[in-house]
Amino acid sequence: MRILVVGSGGREHALAWKLRQSPRVERIFCAPGNAGTELLGENVPIAANDLQGLAVFAKQNEIGLTVIGPDDPLAAGIVNRFKSEGLRVFGPTKSAARLESSKIFAKEMMRKLRIPTAMSGSFDRSEKAFQFCTRLQLPIVIKADGLALGKGVVIAQTCDEARASIDAMMNQGQFGEAGRRIVIEEFLRGSECSLHALVSSKRYCLLASARDHKRAGDGDTGPNTGGMGAVSPADNWSADAEAAFHREVMWPLIDGLAECGMDFRGLLFPGLMMTADGPRVLEFNCRFGDPETQTILPRLRSDLLTLLEATVNGTLNDCVLEWDTRAAVTVVMASGGYPGKYETGKPIRGLDSCAGLEDVHVFHAGTRREKDEVVTAGGRVLAVTALGETAREARERAYAAVGKIQFEGAYYRRDIALPPVAAKVAAH
């Protein structure tokens, strides 16, 4: 079978890497891909949001399954487009993807289904938003309604900071149309946990847990990013938490989507905050997480192609998931300045020295090839993942590999996979 993976980040490199292991995969294409995906198949110069171009390519090249990585094409309706042309595609429809593309829609759904989440308000006028802020205890979380490349969330520590963020989003167009409407919610205290589930209509299959590190700085300080690293299994997850998650989040949501007439088929990724009162949903994502995918897939022993096809076909009940019992840790190497302004085109050294390391995988994100060398091409550049008998062993192995790679301005957190309390202490 020929596979098309849409996207150019570390998530897409990991997906292509895992799919390539299936004995039924004949050839892999990545659109547009990066310097890592070109080692697994063929990069195609088609942008992830060029729905027509991707559909034409899939038809002309007899693609058996297209796997959508990023959120933007899902929100734009790429799955609807492919299905209307008789093409098999993994991902939810435009309507179902609103769980991610609209924070307001997701909040309304959670409120209706009584899914535990933070107290919040939704606004399309800045004056009303300013007034609501005075009712919440600081700090305050401000979220753009639409997609903003993982940067549309601000944790305001003061009222002045909250007003400035609201004004920037709603009145100054900081995130374009994505920020014209916003959600303001209470700040939940705890540690984050990422859960991925393959969902096929009224059935779902939970994947391994992971704990993401969203803030740019050690000890969970600094601005939010797309993710600076992860550990799997999550060290803040338990059997009791999982039982509550099934009972209070997944089954109410699955039933609620069905009642709304949404036939969700794809990957559902609820981001959770593990609070003293139990799991609380921060947001819903409708695609594989980044960098969680780079952490979870190296632990997956089952054939990923079989799982994705079963999701599309509605045969998830026939699947059995097998996992490597070892832990995995991913450290993201980013360009200096990320998530703010950064430079690209910096040569990357040391990739060859990591190629032969046992149980280490270097997934490319913001990279491209220029003649005979690989250079930086984005904010998050590489995701270095290692496996170990314990999280500590995996962490040591991942950081040892990171130490072999150099590029000008390289930045990474040094506390990935430390327990949440220890991570905060390490930052001081």
C-alpha positions as CSV (number, residue, x, y, z in Angstrom):
1,M,0.0,0.0,0.0
2,R,1.1,3.5,-0.7
3,I,0.8,6.0,2.2
4,L,0.7,9.8,2.2
5,V,1.5,11.6,5.4
6,V,0.5,15.3,5.4
7,G,2.6,17.7,7.4
8,S,6.3,18.6,8.0
9,G,6.9,18.4,11.8
10,G,8.4,15.9,14.2
11,R,4.9,14.3,14.6
12,E,4.8,13.5,10.9
13,H,8.3,12.1,10.9
14,A,7.4,9.8,13.7
15,L,4.2,8.7,12.0
16,A,6.0,8.0,8.7
17,W,8.8,6.2,10.7
18,K,6.2,3.9,12.4
19,L,4.1,3.3,9.3
20,R,7.2,2.4,7.3
21,Q,7.6,-0.6,9.7
22,S,4.4,-2.2,8.4
23,P,5.1,-5.1,6.0
24,R,2.1,-3.9,4.0
25,V,3.5,-0.5,3.2
26,E,5.0,-0.3,-0.2
27,R,6.0,3.4,-0.4
28,I,5.6,6.5,1.8
29,F,5.1,10.1,0.6
30,C,5.3,13.1,2.9
31,A,3.8,16.5,1.9
32,P,5.7,18.6,2.3
33,G,7.9,16.6,4.8
34,N,11.4,17.6,6.1
35,A,15.0,16.4,6.1
36,G,14.1,13.4,8.2
37,T,11.1,12.2,6.3
38,E,13.0,12.2,3.0
39,L,15.1,9.3,4.5
40,L,11.9,7.2,4.8
41,G,10.3,7.9,1.5
42,E,9.7,10.8,-0.9
43,N,8.9,14.4,0.0
44,V,6.3,16.1,-2.1
45,P,6.4,19.9,-2.5
46,I,2.7,20.4,-1.6
47,A,1.7,22.5,1.4
48,A,-0.4,20.8,4.1
49,N,-3.2,23.3,3.5
50,D,-3.4,22.8,-0.3
51,L,-6.4,20.5,-0.1
52,Q,-6.9,20.3,-3.9
53,G,-3.3,19.7,-4.6
54,L,-3.1,16.9,-2.0
55,A,-6.3,15.2,-3.3
56,V,-5.0,15.3,-6.9
57,F,-1.7,13.8,-5.8
58,A,-3.4,11.1,-3.9
59,K,-5.5,10.1,-6.9
60,Q,-2.7,10.3,-9.4
61,N,-0.4,8.2,-7.2
62,E,-3.0,5.6,-6.1
63,I,-2.5,6.4,-2.4
64,G,-4.2,3.7,-0.2
65,L,-4.4,5.8,2.9
66,T,-3.7,9.5,3.7
67,V,-2.8,10.3,7.3
68,I,-3.3,14.0,8.3
69,G,-0.8,15.3,10.8
70,P,-1.6,19.0,11.5
71,D,-4.8,20.6,12.8
72,D,-5.2,23.3,10.1
73,P,-6.1,21.0,7.1
74,L,-8.5,19.1,9.4
75,A,-10.2,22.4,10.3
76,A,-10.3,23.3,6.7
77,G,-12.2,20.1,5.7
78,I,-9.5,18.0,4.1
79,V,-11.2,14.8,5.2
80,N,-14.5,15.9,3.7
81,R,-12.7,16.7,0.5
82,F,-10.9,13.4,0.3
83,K,-14.0,11.4,1.1
84,S,-16.1,13.2,-1.5
85,E,-13.5,12.0,-4.1
86,G,-13.5,8.4,-2.9
87,L,-10.1,8.7,-1.2
88,R,-9.3,6.9,2.1
89,V,-8.1,9.3,4.8
90,F,-7.4,9.1,8.5
91,G,-8.8,12.0,10.5
92,P,-12.1,13.6,11.6
93,T,-14.4,15.6,9.4
94,K,-14.5,19.4,9.5
95,S,-17.6,19.4,11.8
96,A,-16.0,16.9,14.2
97,A,-12.7,18.8,14.2
98,R,-14.4,21.8,15.7
99,L,-13.6,20.2,19.1
100,E,-10.1,21.5,18.4
101,S,-10.6,24.4,15.9
102,S,-13.0,26.2,18.3
103,K,-12.3,26.5,22.0
104,I,-15.8,27.9,22.5
105,F,-17.4,25.0,20.8
106,A,-15.4,22.6,22.9
107,K,-16.3,24.4,26.1
108,E,-20.0,24.4,25.3
109,M,-19.8,20.7,24.5
110,M,-18.1,20.0,27.9
111,R,-20.6,22.1,29.7
112,K,-23.5,20.3,28.1
113,L,-22.1,16.9,28.8
114,R,-20.8,17.8,32.3
115,I,-17.3,16.9,31.5
116,P,-15.0,18.2,34.2
117,T,-13.1,21.3,33.1
118,A,-12.1,24.8,34.3
119,M,-14.8,27.4,35.0
120,S,-14.8,29.8,32.0
121,G,-16.5,32.4,29.9
122,S,-16.6,33.0,26.1
123,F,-16.5,36.4,24.6
124,D,-16.7,38.2,21.2
125,R,-16.4,41.7,22.8
126,S,-13.4,42.9,24.7
127,E,-15.3,45.0,27.1
128,K,-17.3,42.0,28.4
129,A,-14.0,40.0,28.6
130,F,-12.4,42.7,30.7
131,Q,-15.3,42.7,33.1
132,F,-15.2,38.9,33.5
133,C,-11.5,39.0,34.4
134,T,-12.3,40.8,37.6
135,R,-14.4,37.8,38.8
136,L,-11.5,35.3,38.6
137,Q,-8.6,34.8,40.9
138,L,-5.2,35.5,39.4
139,P,-3.5,34.1,37.4
140,I,-6.0,34.0,34.5
141,V,-5.9,31.8,31.4
142,I,-6.8,33.5,28.1
143,K,-7.3,31.4,24.9
144,A,-7.9,32.3,21.3
145,D,-11.0,30.5,20.1
146,G,-9.4,29.3,16.9
147,L,-6.1,27.6,15.9
148,A,-3.0,29.6,16.6
149,L,-0.1,27.2,16.1
150,G,0.0,26.2,19.7
151,K,0.6,29.9,20.7
152,G,-2.9,31.1,21.4
153,V,-2.9,30.6,25.1
154,V,-1.7,33.2,27.6
155,I,-1.4,32.8,31.4
156,A,-1.8,36.3,32.7
157,Q,-0.3,36.9,36.1
158,T,-1.8,40.4,36.6
159,C,-5.0,42.3,35.5
160,D,-2.9,44.6,33.3
161,E,-1.3,41.6,31.6
162,A,-4.8,40.1,31.1
163,R,-6.2,43.3,29.6
164,A,-3.2,43.6,27.3
165,S,-3.5,40.0,26.0
166,I,-7.3,40.4,25.5
167,D,-6.7,43.7,23.5
168,A,-3.9,42.1,21.4
169,M,-6.1,39.1,20.5
170,M,-9.5,40.7,20.0
171,N,-8.7,44.3,18.9
172,Q,-5.2,44.2,17.4
173,G,-5.6,40.9,15.5
174,Q,-2.6,39.2,17.1
175,F,-3.8,35.8,15.9
176,G,-6.1,37.0,13.0
177,E,-9.6,35.6,13.0
178,A,-8.6,32.9,15.4
179,G,-8.4,35.5,18.3
180,R,-11.5,37.6,17.5
181,R,-13.4,35.4,20.0
182,I,-11.8,34.2,23.1
183,V,-12.2,31.9,26.1
184,I,-11.2,33.1,29.6
185,E,-10.9,30.5,32.3
186,E,-9.7,29.9,35.8
187,F,-6.1,28.7,36.2
188,L,-6.0,25.0,37.2
189,R,-3.2,23.9,39.4
190,G,-1.5,20.6,38.9
191,S,0.5,18.8,36.2
192,E,-0.5,18.1,32.6
193,C,-1.2,14.7,31.1
194,S,-1.8,13.8,27.5
195,L,-4.2,11.0,26.5
196,H,-4.6,9.8,22.9
197,A,-7.5,7.6,21.8
198,L,-8.3,6.1,18.4
199,V,-12.0,6.8,18.0
200,S,-14.3,5.1,15.5
201,S,-17.8,6.3,15.9
202,K,-19.0,4.8,19.2
203,R,-15.8,2.8,19.8
204,Y,-12.5,4.0,21.0
205,C,-9.1,2.5,22.0
206,L,-6.8,4.4,24.5
207,L,-3.1,4.6,23.7
208,A,-0.3,4.9,26.1
209,S,-0.2,8.0,28.4
210,A,2.3,10.8,28.2
211,R,3.2,13.9,30.1
212,D,4.0,17.0,28.0
213,H,6.1,20.0,29.0
214,K,4.4,23.0,27.4
215,R,6.3,26.0,28.9
216,A,9.5,27.2,27.3
217,G,11.6,27.3,30.5
218,D,12.8,24.9,33.1
219,G,10.4,24.4,36.0
220,D,7.4,25.2,33.8
221,T,8.3,28.9,33.4
222,G,8.1,31.2,30.4
223,P,5.6,31.4,27.6
224,N,3.6,28.4,26.3
225,T,5.0,26.5,23.3
226,G,3.9,23.7,21.1
227,G,5.7,21.4,23.5
228,M,9.3,21.1,24.7
229,G,9.4,17.4,25.6
230,A,7.5,14.5,27.0
231,V,7.7,11.3,28.9
232,S,5.6,8.1,28.5
233,P,4.1,6.5,30.5
234,A,3.0,9.6,32.3
235,D,4.3,9.7,35.8
236,N,1.2,11.5,37.1
237,W,-1.3,8.9,35.7
238,S,-2.9,6.0,37.7
239,A,-5.5,3.3,37.4
240,D,-7.9,5.4,39.4
241,A,-7.4,8.4,37.2
242,E,-7.9,6.3,34.1
243,A,-11.1,4.8,35.4
244,A,-12.4,8.4,36.1
245,F,-11.2,9.5,32.6
246,H,-13.2,6.7,30.9
247,R,-16.3,7.4,33.1
248,E,-16.3,11.2,33.2
249,V,-14.7,12.2,29.9
250,M,-14.5,9.7,27.1
251,W,-17.8,7.9,27.4
252,P,-19.9,11.1,27.9
253,L,-18.1,12.7,24.9
254,I,-18.5,9.6,22.6
255,D,-22.2,9.5,23.4
256,G,-22.5,13.2,23.1
257,L,-20.9,13.3,19.6
258,A,-23.2,10.5,18.5
259,E,-26.3,12.4,19.7
260,C,-25.1,15.4,17.7
261,G,-24.8,13.3,14.6
262,M,-21.0,13.4,14.4
263,D,-19.4,10.2,13.2
264,F,-15.9,11.0,14.7
265,R,-13.3,8.7,13.1
266,G,-9.7,9.6,13.9
267,L,-7.4,10.5,16.8
268,L,-8.9,12.3,19.8
269,F,-6.4,13.8,22.2
270,P,-7.8,15.3,25.4
271,G,-5.2,17.4,27.2
272,L,-5.7,17.0,30.9
273,M,-4.7,18.8,34.1
274,M,-4.2,16.5,37.0
275,T,-5.6,18.5,39.9
276,A,-6.2,17.6,43.5
277,D,-9.9,17.0,42.6
278,G,-9.0,14.7,39.7
279,P,-8.5,15.0,35.9
280,R,-9.8,18.2,34.3
281,V,-9.9,18.7,30.5
282,L,-7.9,21.6,29.3
283,E,-8.6,21.2,25.6
284,F,-9.5,18.7,22.9
285,N,-7.2,18.0,20.0
286,C,-8.3,16.0,16.9
287,R,-4.9,14.8,15.8
288,F,-1.8,13.2,17.2
289,G,0.1,15.4,19.6
290,D,3.5,16.9,19.1
291,P,5.9,15.9,20.8
292,E,3.8,13.2,22.4
293,T,3.7,11.2,19.2
294,Q,7.5,11.1,19.1
295,T,7.3,9.6,22.7
296,I,4.4,7.2,22.3
297,L,5.1,5.6,18.9
298,P,8.6,4.2,19.8
299,R,6.8,2.2,22.6
300,L,4.1,0.8,20.2
301,R,4.7,-2.7,19.1
302,S,1.5,-3.1,17.1
303,D,1.2,-2.3,13.4
304,L,0.2,1.3,13.2
305,L,-1.2,0.9,9.7
306,T,-3.6,-1.8,10.9
307,L,-4.8,0.4,13.8
308,L,-5.4,3.5,11.5
309,E,-7.3,1.4,9.0
310,A,-9.4,-0.2,11.7
311,T,-10.3,3.3,12.9
312,V,-11.4,4.3,9.4
313,N,-13.2,1.1,8.8
314,G,-15.0,0.8,12.1
315,T,-13.3,-2.4,13.2
316,L,-11.4,-1.2,16.3
317,N,-12.9,-4.0,18.4
318,D,-10.8,-6.5,16.4
319,C,-7.5,-4.8,17.4
320,V,-5.1,-5.6,20.2
321,L,-2.5,-3.0,21.2
322,E,0.9,-4.2,22.3
323,W,3.3,-1.9,24.1
324,D,7.0,-1.9,25.0
325,T,7.0,-1.8,28.8
326,R,10.0,0.5,28.9
327,A,9.7,4.2,29.4
328,A,10.4,6.8,26.6
329,V,11.6,10.4,27.0
330,T,11.6,13.0,24.3
331,V,13.7,16.2,24.5
332,V,12.9,19.0,21.9
333,M,15.8,21.0,20.6
334,A,14.5,24.4,19.5
335,S,15.9,27.5,17.8
336,G,17.0,30.2,20.1
337,G,14.2,32.7,20.7
338,Y,11.4,30.1,20.2
339,P,8.4,30.6,20.7
340,G,9.2,34.2,19.8
341,K,11.4,35.4,16.9
342,Y,14.2,33.1,15.8
343,E,16.6,32.6,12.9
344,T,16.7,29.6,10.6
345,G,19.2,28.2,8.1
346,K,21.7,27.1,10.8
347,P,23.7,24.0,9.9
348,I,23.0,21.0,12.2
349,R,26.0,18.9,13.3
350,G,26.2,15.6,15.1
351,L,23.2,13.8,13.5
352,D,25.4,11.0,12.2
353,S,26.8,10.4,15.6
354,C,23.3,9.6,17.0
355,A,22.3,7.3,14.1
356,G,23.9,4.2,15.7
357,L,22.9,4.8,19.3
358,E,20.8,1.9,20.7
359,D,17.1,2.8,21.5
360,V,17.6,6.4,20.4
361,H,15.5,8.1,17.7
362,V,16.0,11.6,16.3
363,F,12.8,12.9,14.8
364,H,13.2,15.9,12.5
365,A,10.7,18.8,12.8
366,G,11.9,22.2,11.6
367,T,14.7,21.0,9.2
368,R,15.5,21.1,5.5
369,R,18.3,19.9,3.4
370,E,20.6,22.4,1.6
371,K,23.0,20.7,-0.7
372,D,24.9,18.2,1.5
373,E,23.9,19.5,4.9
374,V,20.8,19.6,7.1
375,V,19.9,23.1,8.4
376,T,17.3,24.5,10.8
377,A,14.0,25.6,9.3
378,G,11.6,26.2,12.2
379,G,11.2,26.9,15.9
380,R,11.2,23.3,17.1
381,V,14.0,21.7,15.2
382,L,14.5,18.1,16.5
383,A,12.8,15.7,18.9
384,V,15.3,13.3,20.5
385,T,13.6,10.2,22.0
386,A,15.2,7.5,24.0
387,L,13.9,4.3,25.6
388,G,15.0,2.9,29.0
389,E,14.0,0.4,31.6
390,T,13.0,3.4,33.8
391,A,12.2,7.0,33.0
392,R,15.5,8.0,34.6
393,E,17.4,5.8,32.3
394,A,15.5,6.9,29.2
395,R,16.1,10.6,30.3
396,E,19.8,10.1,30.7
397,R,20.1,8.4,27.3
398,A,18.0,11.1,25.6
399,Y,20.1,14.0,27.0
400,A,23.4,12.1,26.1
401,A,22.2,12.1,22.5
402,V,21.1,15.7,22.7
403,G,24.7,16.5,23.8
404,K,26.0,15.1,20.5
405,I,24.0,17.5,18.4
406,Q,24.9,21.1,17.8
407,F,23.5,24.1,15.9
408,E,23.8,27.8,16.5
409,G,21.4,29.1,19.1
410,A,20.2,25.6,20.0
411,Y,17.9,25.6,23.1
412,Y,16.3,22.9,25.1
413,R,14.8,22.4,28.6
414,R,17.0,20.5,31.0
415,D,14.3,19.2,33.2
416,I,12.2,17.0,30.8
417,A,10.8,13.9,32.6
418,L,11.7,15.1,36.1
419,P,8.8,14.7,38.5
420,P,6.7,17.9,38.5
421,V,7.8,19.0,41.9
422,A,11.5,18.3,41.2
423,A,11.2,20.1,37.9
424,K,10.0,23.3,39.7
425,V,12.8,23.1,42.2
426,A,15.4,22.6,39.4
427,A,14.4,25.9,37.9
428,H,15.4,28.0,41.0
